[in-house]
Amino acid sequence: MIKHLNIQAPIWKDRSVGIATYLLIDADGVEINILYTKKDGQRLYPNPFFMLTPEIKKFPKQKIGNVTVHLVPINCLQELICVPK
């Protein structure tokens, strides 16, 4: 099963996203949409990203509030680009 995750803004200091460990239960992978928009209203990352669960689990964990997340650098995510047929 593929889980879908919407991120309002990345973690700017290291250009990463936090993926909660509980989302990885029974998931083969995660599709990630980073919804952050620039001043002109365009999304900074317009295409969704994807990463398999075993790959996500290789990244370090951090506790943010009550949630434990894997911190995955954006440049390690695979961008999903749909090409019209």
PyMOL Python script that loads the backbone (N, CA, C, O; Angstrom):
from pymol import cmd

cmd.read_pdbstr("""\
ATOM      1  N   MET A   1       0.840  -1.165   0.000  1.00  0.00           N
ATOM      2  CA  MET A   1       0.000   0.000   0.000  1.00  0.00           C
ATOM      3  C   MET A   1       0.901   1.250   0.000  1.00  0.00           C
ATOM      4  O   MET A   1       1.925   1.296   0.681  1.00  0.00           O
ATOM      5  N   ILE A   2       0.498   2.238  -0.766  1.00  0.00           N
ATOM      6  CA  ILE A   2       1.210   3.516  -0.829  1.00  0.00           C
ATOM      7  C   ILE A   2       0.467   4.527   0.046  1.00  0.00           C
ATOM      8  O   ILE A   2      -0.738   4.720  -0.111  1.00  0.00           O
ATOM      9  N   LYS A   3       1.179   5.162   0.954  1.00  0.00           N
ATOM     10  CA  LYS A   3       0.599   6.217   1.790  1.00  0.00           C
ATOM     11  C   LYS A   3       0.843   7.565   1.111  1.00  0.00           C
ATOM     12  O   LYS A   3       1.839   7.743   0.410  1.00  0.00           O
ATOM     13  N   HIS A   4      -0.063   8.501   1.321  1.00  0.00           N
ATOM     14  CA  HIS A   4       0.056   9.846   0.753  1.00  0.00           C
ATOM     15  C   HIS A   4       0.237  10.834   1.897  1.00  0.00           C
ATOM     16  O   HIS A   4      -0.482  10.788   2.895  1.00  0.00           O
ATOM     17  N   LEU A   5       1.206  11.724   1.738  1.00  0.00           N
ATOM     18  CA  LEU A   5       1.553  12.667   2.793  1.00  0.00           C
ATOM     19  C   LEU A   5       1.674  14.062   2.207  1.00  0.00           C
ATOM     20  O   LEU A   5       2.389  14.262   1.224  1.00  0.00           O
ATOM     21  N   ASN A   6       0.985  15.027   2.797  1.00  0.00           N
ATOM     22  CA  ASN A   6       1.110  16.429   2.410  1.00  0.00           C
ATOM     23  C   ASN A   6       1.912  17.159   3.464  1.00  0.00           C
ATOM     24  O   ASN A   6       1.571  17.125   4.647  1.00  0.00           O
ATOM     25  N   ILE A   7       2.976  17.820   3.043  1.00  0.00           N
ATOM     26  CA  ILE A   7       3.852  18.586   3.926  1.00  0.00           C
ATOM     27  C   ILE A   7       3.609  20.063   3.629  1.00  0.00           C
ATOM     28  O   ILE A   7       3.726  20.482   2.478  1.00  0.00           O
ATOM     29  N   GLN A   8       3.275  20.854   4.638  1.00  0.00           N
ATOM     30  CA  GLN A   8       3.029  22.280   4.429  1.00  0.00           C
ATOM     31  C   GLN A   8       4.305  23.023   4.047  1.00  0.00           C
ATOM     32  O   GLN A   8       4.292  23.864   3.149  1.00  0.00           O
ATOM     33  N   ALA A   9       5.403  22.713   4.727  1.00  0.00           N
ATOM     34  CA  ALA A   9       6.694  23.359   4.451  1.00  0.00           C
ATOM     35  C   ALA A   9       7.801  22.406   4.880  1.00  0.00           C
ATOM     36  O   ALA A   9       7.649  21.682   5.864  1.00  0.00           O
ATOM     37  N   PRO A  10       8.910  22.399   4.151  1.00  0.00           N
ATOM     38  CA  PRO A  10      10.030  21.534   4.554  1.00  0.00           C
ATOM     39  C   PRO A  10      10.725  22.077   5.797  1.00  0.00           C
ATOM     40  O   PRO A  10      10.439  23.187   6.246  1.00  0.00           O
ATOM     41  N   ILE A  11      11.627  21.295   6.339  1.00  0.00           N
ATOM     42  CA  ILE A  11      12.486  21.753   7.425  1.00  0.00           C
ATOM     43  C   ILE A  11      13.633  22.482   6.746  1.00  0.00           C
ATOM     44  O   ILE A  11      14.503  21.856   6.141  1.00  0.00           O
ATOM     45  N   TRP A  12      13.633  23.808   6.846  1.00  0.00           N
ATOM     46  CA  TRP A  12      14.526  24.634   6.038  1.00  0.00           C
ATOM     47  C   TRP A  12      15.998  24.483   6.384  1.00  0.00           C
ATOM     48  O   TRP A  12      16.842  24.517   5.488  1.00  0.00           O
ATOM     49  N   LYS A  13      16.330  24.315   7.674  1.00  0.00           N
ATOM     50  CA  LYS A  13      17.745  24.340   8.058  1.00  0.00           C
ATOM     51  C   LYS A  13      18.564  23.247   7.370  1.00  0.00           C
ATOM     52  O   LYS A  13      19.753  23.430   7.109  1.00  0.00           O
ATOM     53  N   ASP A  14      17.922  22.105   7.075  1.00  0.00           N
ATOM     54  CA  ASP A  14      18.652  21.048   6.359  1.00  0.00           C
ATOM     55  C   ASP A  14      17.910  20.567   5.113  1.00  0.00           C
ATOM     56  O   ASP A  14      18.230  19.514   4.561  1.00  0.00           O
ATOM     57  N   ARG A  15      16.919  21.344   4.675  1.00  0.00           N
ATOM     58  CA  ARG A  15      16.144  21.025   3.462  1.00  0.00           C
ATOM     59  C   ARG A  15      15.691  19.570   3.456  1.00  0.00           C
ATOM     60  O   ARG A  15      16.009  18.799   2.551  1.00  0.00           O
ATOM     61  N   SER A  16      14.941  19.222   4.491  1.00  0.00           N
ATOM     62  CA  SER A  16      14.446  17.860   4.617  1.00  0.00           C
ATOM     63  C   SER A  16      12.958  17.879   4.939  1.00  0.00           C
ATOM     64  O   SER A  16      12.369  18.934   5.176  1.00  0.00           O
ATOM     65  N   VAL A  17      12.362  16.691   4.941  1.00  0.00           N
ATOM     66  CA  VAL A  17      10.985  16.529   5.387  1.00  0.00           C
ATOM     67  C   VAL A  17      10.967  15.485   6.481  1.00  0.00           C
ATOM     68  O   VAL A  17      11.796  14.575   6.498  1.00  0.00           O
ATOM     69  N   GLY A  18      10.027  15.616   7.389  1.00  0.00           N
ATOM     70  CA  GLY A  18       9.866  14.644   8.458  1.00  0.00           C
ATOM     71  C   GLY A  18       8.730  13.694   8.117  1.00  0.00           C
ATOM     72  O   GLY A  18       7.599  14.123   7.885  1.00  0.00           O
ATOM     73  N   ILE A  19       9.035  12.408   8.087  1.00  0.00           N
ATOM     74  CA  ILE A  19       8.025  11.396   7.782  1.00  0.00           C
ATOM     75  C   ILE A  19       7.797  10.579   9.046  1.00  0.00           C
ATOM     76  O   ILE A  19       8.694   9.880   9.520  1.00  0.00           O
ATOM     77  N   ALA A  20       6.577  10.676   9.589  1.00  0.00           N
ATOM     78  CA  ALA A  20       6.255  10.022  10.856  1.00  0.00           C
ATOM     79  C   ALA A  20       6.388   8.513  10.747  1.00  0.00           C
ATOM     80  O   ALA A  20       5.979   7.911   9.754  1.00  0.00           O
ATOM     81  N   THR A  21       6.963   7.909  11.777  1.00  0.00           N
ATOM     82  CA  THR A  21       7.184   6.465  11.769  1.00  0.00           C
ATOM     83  C   THR A  21       5.861   5.703  11.725  1.00  0.00           C
ATOM     84  O   THR A  21       5.805   4.621  11.140  1.00  0.00           O
ATOM     85  N   TYR A  22       4.797   6.236  12.326  1.00  0.00           N
ATOM     86  CA  TYR A  22       3.518   5.522  12.321  1.00  0.00           C
ATOM     87  C   TYR A  22       2.918   5.435  10.917  1.00  0.00           C
ATOM     88  O   TYR A  22       2.108   4.547  10.649  1.00  0.00           O
ATOM     89  N   LEU A  23       3.306   6.351  10.012  1.00  0.00           N
ATOM     90  CA  LEU A  23       2.809   6.286   8.633  1.00  0.00           C
ATOM     91  C   LEU A  23       3.416   5.120   7.865  1.00  0.00           C
ATOM     92  O   LEU A  23       2.858   4.684   6.858  1.00  0.00           O
ATOM     93  N   LEU A  24       4.538   4.617   8.325  1.00  0.00           N
ATOM     94  CA  LEU A  24       5.252   3.564   7.615  1.00  0.00           C
ATOM     95  C   LEU A  24       4.726   2.165   7.926  1.00  0.00           C
ATOM     96  O   LEU A  24       5.115   1.197   7.272  1.00  0.00           O
ATOM     97  N   ILE A  25       3.843   2.055   8.922  1.00  0.00           N
ATOM     98  CA  ILE A  25       3.272   0.758   9.274  1.00  0.00           C
ATOM     99  C   ILE A  25       2.378   0.301   8.119  1.00  0.00           C
ATOM    100  O   ILE A  25       1.487   1.038   7.698  1.00  0.00           O
ATOM    101  N   ASP A  26       2.606  -0.885   7.614  1.00  0.00           N
ATOM    102  CA  ASP A  26       1.840  -1.471   6.504  1.00  0.00           C
ATOM    103  C   ASP A  26       1.941  -0.655   5.217  1.00  0.00           C
ATOM    104  O   ASP A  26       1.050  -0.739   4.373  1.00  0.00           O
ATOM    105  N   ALA A  27       3.000   0.130   5.046  1.00  0.00           N
ATOM    106  CA  ALA A  27       3.167   0.934   3.827  1.00  0.00           C
ATOM    107  C   ALA A  27       4.345   0.395   3.026  1.00  0.00           C
ATOM    108  O   ALA A  27       5.404   0.097   3.577  1.00  0.00           O
ATOM    109  N   ASP A  28       4.144   0.276   1.716  1.00  0.00           N
ATOM    110  CA  ASP A  28       5.243  -0.114   0.831  1.00  0.00           C
ATOM    111  C   ASP A  28       6.101   1.093   0.486  1.00  0.00           C
ATOM    112  O   ASP A  28       7.300   0.970   0.235  1.00  0.00           O
ATOM    113  N   GLY A  29       5.469   2.264   0.479  1.00  0.00           N
ATOM    114  CA  GLY A  29       6.158   3.502   0.150  1.00  0.00           C
ATOM    115  C   GLY A  29       5.280   4.688   0.490  1.00  0.00           C
ATOM    116  O   GLY A  29       4.122   4.533   0.880  1.00  0.00           O
ATOM    117  N   VAL A  30       5.848   5.884   0.335  1.00  0.00           N
ATOM    118  CA  VAL A  30       5.136   7.118   0.666  1.00  0.00           C
ATOM    119  C   VAL A  30       5.257   8.098  -0.500  1.00  0.00           C
ATOM    120  O   VAL A  30       6.353   8.363  -0.995  1.00  0.00           O
ATOM    121  N   GLU A  31       4.114   8.627  -0.926  1.00  0.00           N
ATOM    122  CA  GLU A  31       4.091   9.717  -1.899  1.00  0.00           C
ATOM    123  C   GLU A  31       4.002  11.010  -1.095  1.00  0.00           C
ATOM    124  O   GLU A  31       3.132  11.158  -0.237  1.00  0.00           O
ATOM    125  N   ILE A  32       4.901  11.938  -1.376  1.00  0.00           N
ATOM    126  CA  ILE A  32       5.021  13.159  -0.579  1.00  0.00           C
ATOM    127  C   ILE A  32       4.775  14.374  -1.453  1.00  0.00           C
ATOM    128  O   ILE A  32       5.429  14.551  -2.481  1.00  0.00           O
ATOM    129  N   ASN A  33       3.832  15.209  -1.045  1.00  0.00           N
ATOM    130  CA  ASN A  33       3.576  16.490  -1.701  1.00  0.00           C
ATOM    131  C   ASN A  33       4.027  17.594  -0.762  1.00  0.00           C
ATOM    132  O   ASN A  33       3.560  17.675   0.374  1.00  0.00           O
ATOM    133  N   ILE A  34       4.929  18.443  -1.228  1.00  0.00           N
ATOM    134  CA  ILE A  34       5.371  19.598  -0.436  1.00  0.00           C
ATOM    135  C   ILE A  34       4.579  20.789  -0.957  1.00  0.00           C
ATOM    136  O   ILE A  34       4.776  21.219  -2.093  1.00  0.00           O
ATOM    137  N   LEU A  35       3.690  21.319  -0.137  1.00  0.00           N
ATOM    138  CA  LEU A  35       2.716  22.320  -0.557  1.00  0.00           C
ATOM    139  C   LEU A  35       3.211  23.755  -0.460  1.00  0.00           C
ATOM    140  O   LEU A  35       2.481  24.677  -0.823  1.00  0.00           O
ATOM    141  N   TYR A  36       4.417  23.966   0.016  1.00  0.00           N
ATOM    142  CA  TYR A  36       4.944  25.317   0.215  1.00  0.00           C
ATOM    143  C   TYR A  36       4.929  26.115  -1.090  1.00  0.00           C
ATOM    144  O   TYR A  36       5.347  25.615  -2.134  1.00  0.00           O
ATOM    145  N   THR A  37       4.443  27.364  -1.024  1.00  0.00           N
ATOM    146  CA  THR A  37       4.400  28.230  -2.212  1.00  0.00           C
ATOM    147  C   THR A  37       5.306  29.444  -2.035  1.00  0.00           C
ATOM    148  O   THR A  37       5.489  29.948  -0.927  1.00  0.00           O
ATOM    149  N   LYS A  38       5.864  29.896  -3.149  1.00  0.00           N
ATOM    150  CA  LYS A  38       6.690  31.106  -3.165  1.00  0.00           C
ATOM    151  C   LYS A  38       5.771  32.325  -3.128  1.00  0.00           C
ATOM    152  O   LYS A  38       4.548  32.186  -3.150  1.00  0.00           O
ATOM    153  N   LYS A  39       6.360  33.513  -3.073  1.00  0.00           N
ATOM    154  CA  LYS A  39       5.582  34.754  -3.001  1.00  0.00           C
ATOM    155  C   LYS A  39       4.666  34.931  -4.197  1.00  0.00           C
ATOM    156  O   LYS A  39       3.596  35.528  -4.075  1.00  0.00           O
ATOM    157  N   ASP A  40       5.073  34.416  -5.362  1.00  0.00           N
ATOM    158  CA  ASP A  40       4.252  34.568  -6.564  1.00  0.00           C
ATOM    159  C   ASP A  40       3.130  33.528  -6.644  1.00  0.00           C
ATOM    160  O   ASP A  40       2.382  33.504  -7.622  1.00  0.00           O
ATOM    161  N   GLY A  41       3.007  32.671  -5.630  1.00  0.00           N
ATOM    162  CA  GLY A  41       1.942  31.692  -5.581  1.00  0.00           C
ATOM    163  C   GLY A  41       2.282  30.353  -6.217  1.00  0.00           C
ATOM    164  O   GLY A  41       1.486  29.416  -6.152  1.00  0.00           O
ATOM    165  N   GLN A  42       3.452  30.254  -6.828  1.00  0.00           N
ATOM    166  CA  GLN A  42       3.878  28.995  -7.445  1.00  0.00           C
ATOM    167  C   GLN A  42       4.471  28.073  -6.374  1.00  0.00           C
ATOM    168  O   GLN A  42       5.185  28.517  -5.475  1.00  0.00           O
ATOM    169  N   ARG A  43       4.159  26.788  -6.494  1.00  0.00           N
ATOM    170  CA  ARG A  43       4.746  25.834  -5.552  1.00  0.00           C
ATOM    171  C   ARG A  43       6.232  25.682  -5.834  1.00  0.00           C
ATOM    172  O   ARG A  43       6.643  25.567  -6.988  1.00  0.00           O
ATOM    173  N   LEU A  44       7.030  25.683  -4.781  1.00  0.00           N
ATOM    174  CA  LEU A  44       8.475  25.521  -4.903  1.00  0.00           C
ATOM    175  C   LEU A  44       8.814  24.112  -5.410  1.00  0.00           C
ATOM    176  O   LEU A  44       9.755  23.936  -6.183  1.00  0.00           O
ATOM    177  N   TYR A  45       8.051  23.127  -4.975  1.00  0.00           N
ATOM    178  CA  TYR A  45       8.214  21.735  -5.402  1.00  0.00           C
ATOM    179  C   TYR A  45       6.879  21.283  -6.007  1.00  0.00           C
ATOM    180  O   TYR A  45       6.063  20.681  -5.309  1.00  0.00           O
ATOM    181  N   PRO A  46       6.647  21.567  -7.300  1.00  0.00           N
ATOM    182  CA  PRO A  46       5.325  21.313  -7.887  1.00  0.00           C
ATOM    183  C   PRO A  46       4.995  19.840  -8.078  1.00  0.00           C
ATOM    184  O   PRO A  46       3.819  19.476  -8.072  1.00  0.00           O
ATOM    185  N   ASN A  47       5.990  18.990  -8.248  1.00  0.00           N
ATOM    186  CA  ASN A  47       5.732  17.569  -8.477  1.00  0.00           C
ATOM    187  C   ASN A  47       5.834  16.783  -7.179  1.00  0.00           C
ATOM    188  O   ASN A  47       6.626  17.123  -6.300  1.00  0.00           O
ATOM    189  N   PRO A  48       5.031  15.731  -7.063  1.00  0.00           N
ATOM    190  CA  PRO A  48       5.146  14.896  -5.862  1.00  0.00           C
ATOM    191  C   PRO A  48       6.452  14.108  -5.874  1.00  0.00           C
ATOM    192  O   PRO A  48       7.086  13.934  -6.915  1.00  0.00           O
ATOM    193  N   PHE A  49       6.831  13.639  -4.697  1.00  0.00           N
ATOM    194  CA  PHE A  49       8.016  12.810  -4.525  1.00  0.00           C
ATOM    195  C   PHE A  49       7.579  11.438  -4.034  1.00  0.00           C
ATOM    196  O   PHE A  49       6.455  11.260  -3.564  1.00  0.00           O
ATOM    197  N   PHE A  50       8.489  10.466  -4.150  1.00  0.00           N
ATOM    198  CA  PHE A  50       8.174   9.116  -3.699  1.00  0.00           C
ATOM    199  C   PHE A  50       9.432   8.486  -3.093  1.00  0.00           C
ATOM    200  O   PHE A  50      10.553   8.736  -3.537  1.00  0.00           O
ATOM    201  N   MET A  51       9.210   7.661  -2.067  1.00  0.00           N
ATOM    202  CA  MET A  51      10.311   6.874  -1.512  1.00  0.00           C
ATOM    203  C   MET A  51       9.733   5.604  -0.906  1.00  0.00           C
ATOM    204  O   MET A  51       8.678   5.623  -0.271  1.00  0.00           O
ATOM    205  N   LEU A  52      10.442   4.505  -1.114  1.00  0.00           N
ATOM    206  CA  LEU A  52      10.045   3.226  -0.538  1.00  0.00           C
ATOM    207  C   LEU A  52      10.295   3.229   0.967  1.00  0.00           C
ATOM    208  O   LEU A  52      11.230   3.870   1.446  1.00  0.00           O
ATOM    209  N   THR A  53       9.463   2.518   1.700  1.00  0.00           N
ATOM    210  CA  THR A  53       9.554   2.470   3.156  1.00  0.00           C
ATOM    211  C   THR A  53      10.920   1.997   3.661  1.00  0.00           C
ATOM    212  O   THR A  53      11.454   2.608   4.587  1.00  0.00           O
ATOM    213  N   PRO A  54      11.515   0.928   3.091  1.00  0.00           N
ATOM    214  CA  PRO A  54      12.838   0.507   3.607  1.00  0.00           C
ATOM    215  C   PRO A  54      13.902   1.599   3.452  1.00  0.00           C
ATOM    216  O   PRO A  54      14.807   1.697   4.280  1.00  0.00           O
ATOM    217  N   GLU A  55      13.805   2.407   2.415  1.00  0.00           N
ATOM    218  CA  GLU A  55      14.754   3.502   2.216  1.00  0.00           C
ATOM    219  C   GLU A  55      14.533   4.606   3.254  1.00  0.00           C
ATOM    220  O   GLU A  55      15.496   5.159   3.784  1.00  0.00           O
ATOM    221  N   ILE A  56      13.288   4.922   3.541  1.00  0.00           N
ATOM    222  CA  ILE A  56      12.964   5.960   4.536  1.00  0.00           C
ATOM    223  C   ILE A  56      13.527   5.568   5.898  1.00  0.00           C
ATOM    224  O   ILE A  56      14.053   6.408   6.628  1.00  0.00           O
ATOM    225  N   LYS A  57      13.411   4.292   6.231  1.00  0.00           N
ATOM    226  CA  LYS A  57      13.842   3.817   7.552  1.00  0.00           C
ATOM    227  C   LYS A  57      15.353   3.894   7.757  1.00  0.00           C
ATOM    228  O   LYS A  57      15.825   3.751   8.885  1.00  0.00           O
ATOM    229  N   LYS A  58      16.109   4.113   6.705  1.00  0.00           N
ATOM    230  CA  LYS A  58      17.569   4.256   6.816  1.00  0.00           C
ATOM    231  C   LYS A  58      17.988   5.630   7.345  1.00  0.00           C
ATOM    232  O   LYS A  58      19.121   5.802   7.793  1.00  0.00           O
ATOM    233  N   PHE A  59      17.078   6.606   7.296  1.00  0.00           N
ATOM    234  CA  PHE A  59      17.413   7.970   7.705  1.00  0.00           C
ATOM    235  C   PHE A  59      17.214   8.147   9.209  1.00  0.00           C
ATOM    236  O   PHE A  59      16.420   7.433   9.821  1.00  0.00           O
ATOM    237  N   PRO A  60      17.934   9.098   9.804  1.00  0.00           N
ATOM    238  CA  PRO A  60      17.869   9.274  11.266  1.00  0.00           C
ATOM    239  C   PRO A  60      16.482   9.689  11.737  1.00  0.00           C
ATOM    240  O   PRO A  60      15.704  10.314  11.016  1.00  0.00           O
ATOM    241  N   LYS A  61      16.211   9.309  12.991  1.00  0.00           N
ATOM    242  CA  LYS A  61      14.928   9.651  13.618  1.00  0.00           C
ATOM    243  C   LYS A  61      15.120  10.844  14.547  1.00  0.00           C
ATOM    244  O   LYS A  61      16.200  11.089  15.085  1.00  0.00           O
ATOM    245  N   GLN A  62      14.016  11.573  14.707  1.00  0.00           N
ATOM    246  CA  GLN A  62      13.990  12.682  15.660  1.00  0.00           C
ATOM    247  C   GLN A  62      12.580  12.765  16.222  1.00  0.00           C
ATOM    248  O   GLN A  62      11.604  12.536  15.508  1.00  0.00           O
ATOM    249  N   LYS A  63      12.480  13.090  17.491  1.00  0.00           N
ATOM    250  CA  LYS A  63      11.169  13.255  18.114  1.00  0.00           C
ATOM    251  C   LYS A  63      10.764  14.721  18.008  1.00  0.00           C
ATOM    252  O   LYS A  63      11.473  15.607  18.487  1.00  0.00           O
ATOM    253  N   ILE A  64       9.631  14.967  17.381  1.00  0.00           N
ATOM    254  CA  ILE A  64       9.089  16.316  17.247  1.00  0.00           C
ATOM    255  C   ILE A  64       7.729  16.302  17.942  1.00  0.00           C
ATOM    256  O   ILE A  64       6.770  15.706  17.452  1.00  0.00           O
ATOM    257  N   GLY A  65       7.670  16.968  19.089  1.00  0.00           N
ATOM    258  CA  GLY A  65       6.457  16.898  19.906  1.00  0.00           C
ATOM    259  C   GLY A  65       6.284  15.474  20.404  1.00  0.00           C
ATOM    260  O   GLY A  65       7.184  14.915  21.030  1.00  0.00           O
ATOM    261  N   ASN A  66       5.125  14.887  20.124  1.00  0.00           N
ATOM    262  CA  ASN A  66       4.849  13.507  20.532  1.00  0.00           C
ATOM    263  C   ASN A  66       5.088  12.501  19.406  1.00  0.00           C
ATOM    264  O   ASN A  66       4.821  11.311  19.570  1.00  0.00           O
ATOM    265  N   VAL A  67       5.590  12.976  18.267  1.00  0.00           N
ATOM    266  CA  VAL A  67       5.719  12.126  17.086  1.00  0.00           C
ATOM    267  C   VAL A  67       7.196  11.895  16.760  1.00  0.00           C
ATOM    268  O   VAL A  67       7.998  12.828  16.793  1.00  0.00           O
ATOM    269  N   THR A  68       7.543  10.663  16.451  1.00  0.00           N
ATOM    270  CA  THR A  68       8.891  10.334  15.987  1.00  0.00           C
ATOM    271  C   THR A  68       8.873  10.328  14.467  1.00  0.00           C
ATOM    272  O   THR A  68       8.021   9.690  13.849  1.00  0.00           O
ATOM    273  N   VAL A  69       9.822  11.044  13.867  1.00  0.00           N
ATOM    274  CA  VAL A  69       9.880  11.162  12.407  1.00  0.00           C
ATOM    275  C   VAL A  69      11.261  10.765  11.901  1.00  0.00           C
ATOM    276  O   VAL A  69      12.261  10.881  12.610  1.00  0.00           O
ATOM    277  N   HIS A  70      11.291  10.298  10.663  1.00  0.00           N
ATOM    278  CA  HIS A  70      12.553  10.102   9.946  1.00  0.00           C
ATOM    279  C   HIS A  70      12.800  11.386   9.174  1.00  0.00           C
ATOM    280  O   HIS A  70      11.908  11.857   8.469  1.00  0.00           O
ATOM    281  N   LEU A  71      14.000  11.969   9.292  1.00  0.00           N
ATOM    282  CA  LEU A  71      14.347  13.192   8.586  1.00  0.00           C
ATOM    283  C   LEU A  71      15.004  12.825   7.258  1.00  0.00           C
ATOM    284  O   LEU A  71      16.138  12.347   7.226  1.00  0.00           O
ATOM    285  N   VAL A  72      14.277  13.056   6.161  1.00  0.00           N
ATOM    286  CA  VAL A  72      14.732  12.665   4.833  1.00  0.00           C
ATOM    287  C   VAL A  72      15.049  13.919   4.028  1.00  0.00           C
ATOM    288  O   VAL A  72      14.157  14.738   3.812  1.00  0.00           O
ATOM    289  N   PRO A  73      16.283  14.095   3.579  1.00  0.00           N
ATOM    290  CA  PRO A  73      16.620  15.254   2.742  1.00  0.00           C
ATOM    291  C   PRO A  73      15.822  15.218   1.433  1.00  0.00           C
ATOM    292  O   PRO A  73      15.643  14.157   0.835  1.00  0.00           O
ATOM    293  N   ILE A  74      15.355  16.369   1.006  1.00  0.00           N
ATOM    294  CA  ILE A  74      14.548  16.453  -0.204  1.00  0.00           C
ATOM    295  C   ILE A  74      15.328  15.944  -1.421  1.00  0.00           C
ATOM    296  O   ILE A  74      14.750  15.313  -2.306  1.00  0.00           O
ATOM    297  N   ASN A  75      16.625  16.213  -1.467  1.00  0.00           N
ATOM    298  CA  ASN A  75      17.401  15.778  -2.631  1.00  0.00           C
ATOM    299  C   ASN A  75      17.571  14.264  -2.688  1.00  0.00           C
ATOM    300  O   ASN A  75      18.086  13.750  -3.681  1.00  0.00           O
ATOM    301  N   CYS A  76      17.156  13.537  -1.660  1.00  0.00           N
ATOM    302  CA  CYS A  76      17.202  12.067  -1.678  1.00  0.00           C
ATOM    303  C   CYS A  76      15.876  11.468  -2.145  1.00  0.00           C
ATOM    304  O   CYS A  76      15.799  10.270  -2.419  1.00  0.00           O
ATOM    305  N   LEU A  77      14.844  12.285  -2.237  1.00  0.00           N
ATOM    306  CA  LEU A  77      13.539  11.800  -2.680  1.00  0.00           C
ATOM    307  C   LEU A  77      13.504  11.703  -4.188  1.00  0.00           C
ATOM    308  O   LEU A  77      14.177  12.467  -4.880  1.00  0.00           O
ATOM    309  N   GLN A  78      12.726  10.771  -4.699  1.00  0.00           N
ATOM    310  CA  GLN A  78      12.579  10.609  -6.141  1.00  0.00           C
ATOM    311  C   GLN A  78      11.373  11.427  -6.588  1.00  0.00           C
ATOM    312  O   GLN A  78      10.261  11.219  -6.103  1.00  0.00           O
ATOM    313  N   GLU A  79      11.597  12.358  -7.512  1.00  0.00           N
ATOM    314  CA  GLU A  79      10.514  13.198  -8.003  1.00  0.00           C
ATOM    315  C   GLU A  79       9.675  12.408  -9.007  1.00  0.00           C
ATOM    316  O   GLU A  79      10.206  11.751  -9.903  1.00  0.00           O
ATOM    317  N   LEU A  80       8.354  12.485  -8.838  1.00  0.00           N
ATOM    318  CA  LEU A  80       7.437  11.822  -9.757  1.00  0.00           C
ATOM    319  C   LEU A  80       7.000  12.829 -10.808  1.00  0.00           C
ATOM    320  O   LEU A  80       6.328  13.812 -10.495  1.00  0.00           O
ATOM    321  N   ILE A  81       7.379  12.586 -12.041  1.00  0.00           N
ATOM    322  CA  ILE A  81       7.006  13.481 -13.131  1.00  0.00           C
ATOM    323  C   ILE A  81       6.130  12.691 -14.095  1.00  0.00           C
ATOM    324  O   ILE A  81       6.548  11.672 -14.646  1.00  0.00           O
ATOM    325  N   CYS A  82       4.929  13.170 -14.284  1.00  0.00           N
ATOM    326  CA  CYS A  82       4.012  12.507 -15.209  1.00  0.00           C
ATOM    327  C   CYS A  82       4.216  13.073 -16.602  1.00  0.00           C
ATOM    328  O   CYS A  82       4.160  14.286 -16.803  1.00  0.00           O
ATOM    329  N   VAL A  83       4.449  12.201 -17.548  1.00  0.00           N
ATOM    330  CA  VAL A  83       4.669  12.621 -18.932  1.00  0.00           C
ATOM    331  C   VAL A  83       3.424  12.227 -19.730  1.00  0.00           C
ATOM    332  O   VAL A  83       3.046  11.056 -19.733  1.00  0.00           O
ATOM    333  N   PRO A  84       2.775  13.191 -20.412  1.00  0.00           N
ATOM    334  CA  PRO A  84       1.593  12.850 -21.208  1.00  0.00           C
ATOM    335  C   PRO A  84       1.932  11.854 -22.306  1.00  0.00           C
ATOM    336  O   PRO A  84       3.030  11.890 -22.861  1.00  0.00           O
ATOM    337  N   LYS A  85       1.007  10.976 -22.618  1.00  0.00           N
ATOM    338  CA  LYS A  85       1.213   9.977 -23.682  1.00  0.00           C
ATOM    339  C   LYS A  85       0.954  10.570 -25.041  1.00  0.00           C
ATOM    340  O   LYS A  85       1.077   9.876 -26.051  1.00  0.00           O
TER     341      LYS A  85
END
""", "prot")
cmd.dss("prot")
cmd.show_as("cartoon", "prot")
cmd.util.cbc("prot")
cmd.orient("prot")
